[in-house]
Amino acid sequence: MPSQSDKADAFRALHEGDPFVIPNPWDAGSARVFEALGFQALATTSSGFAFTLVRIDGSVTLDEIVEHTGALDAASGLPVSVDLENGYGPEPEQAAGAISAAAGAGAVGGSIEDWDRDDGELYSLDHAVERVAAAVEAAGALDFPFTLTARAENHIRDNPDLEDTIARLQAYEEAGADVLYAPGLRNAEDVRTVCAAVSRPVNVLAHPGLSMREVVEAGGQRVSVGGGLTWVGLAATVAAAERIRDDGDFSVLGAQVHLKDWLA
């Protein structure tokens, strides 16, 4: 298994090369499968992981995500970046502490967002920048290059204000974030506008209305899927279970998997 420092260097290098997809495993088994399929890095999904705990997104604790991070890191030789939500608290020192805790569990990257999940509102820009700056300082204190992603949440929080999103991302870049992320951009033109406004790599959240080619042509460097693959798997399971329940149709159990190849 590569060292944490080796993983950190490899993750940084990905952001300097060709655009890439970073899938989001929801447990250790899916992490191992994504590695076997040839992906080069992994990112956690807060919603997918919360589902494994029979909860909705935003209800996981820092201790739980740290344990989850350790499990993913142990299951795979790939770099792991962690969705640290709002840092599990509103204060800058809490954002910093989340970075340190994730790194201690094996992560080589992580994201901090500007949505206050307790009060249900965006942090003011000044406060959000203070939180990013504190996270940057915590990342810089580590003995390996931790890749910090700063997230502007407008577009998934019923506030699709592209100008404000760009202003926030520019401020987070100025505060030292390594990667910038505005989940919820709906089209290639918005992705292009964001990418043109900043100089750091931009992560784009995949959705059915965007293709990888469109993202790359618009300037995106990294594409994540969030909880999407979790829900693809769950939807297929529900559809199969309903056919068994309603029709007594067991033909849906004929799926072939290659566990010996994937988990070896």
N, C-alpha and C positions, 0 to 999 in steps of 0.2 A: 504494500500500500504506500502511495506517495505521502510525504510529510505534509503537514498543514502549510508550511511555507511553499512547498512545491505546488500545492493546489492553488494557493493564493497567486503565485506567479503565473500559473496556467490560466487562471480566471482573468487576470489583468490582460494577458496576451490576447485572449479572445476578443476583448473590447478594442483591440488595436488592429485586428485582422478583418476577415470577411464577416458580414452580418451573420448572425447565428440565432437558432431557436433554443431556448432554455425551457424544458418542460417542467411541470410542477407536480412532483409526486405527493401523494397524500399519506403514504406509509412506507416502511422500509422495503416491502416487496415491490411496490411500484417503482421505487428508486432503483432497485437492482435491475428491473426490466428495462427502464429507460437507458441505463448504462449499457446493457447488453445490446440494445437497439442502435447504439452508436452515438448518442448525444454526448456532448462534451462538458456539460455542467448541469446542475439542478438548482431549482428554486422552490422553496416551500410555498404552499397555498394555505392561507389562513382559513378560507372557507372550507376547503377540502379536509384539512386537518380537524377543524371544529366538527365537521360531520362525523368523523371517526370517533369522536367523543360524545356523540348524540347531542350536539349543540349547534347553534347558528353562529355565523361569522361575527367576530368581535367579542366573543365570550371566553376566549382562551387566556390563561394566565402566562406570565413570563416563565415561571417554573415549568409549566407544561410545554411551552414551545422550546425551551432549552433541552428538556428531555427528548422531545421529538427530533430536534436538530442532531443530538448525539446519536440517535438511532439511524437517521439517514446517513450521517457521516460514516458510521460503522458499517453500514450496508453497502457502501459504494466507494470507489476510489476517485469519484468525481468531485470537483469543487461544489460546495453547497452555499447558496445565498438564501438568507432568511427574511421572510415577510415579518417584520417586527411591528407591524401596524403603527400605532402612534407612540411606540416605545413604552406602552403599558403605564402611561401617566402623562400628565400635561406639562410637567416641568422639564427644563433642559437637562438637568442631572438624571432624570429618569430615562430620557432618550439615550444619553451617554451610557447609563448602566445597562440598557438593553443591548447595546453594541458589544460591550465588554462581556456580558453573559453569553451572547451568541458565539462570540469568538472562543470563549472558554469551552464551549460544547463542540467545537470543530469547524464552525462556519468560517468562510473566508470573504463573505460579503453579506450585506443586509440592507433593508430599506426602512426608512422612517417617513411616515406620512404626516400631512398637516390637518387631519381630521380628528377632532376631539370626540371619541366614541362615547364618552360619558355625558357630555353636554349636547351632543348631536349637532355640532357646528364646526366650521373651519376656524382654525386658529387665525388670529390677526397676522398679517405678514411679518411684522416685527417679531412677534413671539415665535412664529414658525421658523424664522431665520435663526433666532437664538437657539432653538432646539436642534436645527441642522448643524449649526456651528459647534454645539456641545458634542454631537455625535461625531463630527469630523475630528474633534480633539481626541475623543476616546479612541477612534480608529487609528489616529496617528501615534498614539501611545503604545500600540501593539508592536511586536517584533516581526511582523510580516505585513505586506501591503493589503489591508482590508479594503475591499471595494464597497464604498458607501453609495447607495442610491437614495435620492430624495424624491418624494412623490408629492405631486399636486393633485388633490382629490376632486377638484371642481366637477369634472365631467361624470363622475359616478355618484355625486352627491346633489343632483338636481340643480346644479349651477354651471351650465355649460358656457362659461364666460372665457373665451379663448384668450382675450387680452389679459385678464387677470391670471389665467394659468401660465401664460408666457412670462408675465412679470414675476410670478412666484418662482418659476424654474430659473429665471435669470438670477434672482436673488440667491437661490440655493446654490447655483453654480459659483457665484461670487463668494459664498460662505465656505466653499471647498468640496461640495459633493462631487463624486467621481462620475456618477451616472444620473441622468434625469428621467423622470417617468411621470406621465400624465395618463393614467388609465382611463379608458372610455372614449378616446378619440375615435370618431365614427367613420372617417374617410381619409383617403390618401392626401387630400389637400390640407386638412388640418395637421396631419403628421408632417407634411412638408413645411408648413408654416412654423411649427414648433421647432423642427430640426434646424431650420434656417436662422432661428432666433437665438440659438445657444451654440456653444462650441464643444460641449462635452457629449459623450455618447448618449443616445436616447433609447430607452426601452419602450416598446409598443406592446400593448395588450392585444392579442389576437382575438378576432371574432369572425363569424362567417361572412361579413361584408368586406373583408380585407384579405388580399392574398399576400404571400411572402414577397412576390415580385413587386407589388405596389408599395409595400413597406420599404423595401430596399431602394427602389427608385426615388422614394420620398426622403431618404436619408436616415432611416432607422437603422440602428446597429444591433439591437437585441430584441427578440420577440419572445414574450412569455405567454402562457395560456391560462394563467390563474387557476381557478377551480374547474376549468372547462373539461379536462380529461376525466376528472372525478365524476362529473355529471354525465358525461358520455357513457362511462362504465355503469353508473347507477341506472340510467335510463334503459340501457340494454338489459340489465338485470330485472328491472321492474316489468319490462315488456315480456320477458321470458316467463317470469313468475305469474303474470296475469294469464298467459296462455295455458300454463299448467293448471292454475286455479279454475279458469273458466271452461277450458276445452279438454282438459286431461291430456294435453299434447306435450309429450316428453321429447319430441324431435328437437326442441330448442336446446336440449342438453348435449347436442352433438358437437359443440365447439371444440376445436383442437388448440391446445396451448403447448408451448415448448419449454416447460419448466426446467428440464435438465439442461437445456441450452442457456436459459436466462439466469438461472440461479446457481449454476456451477461455480 
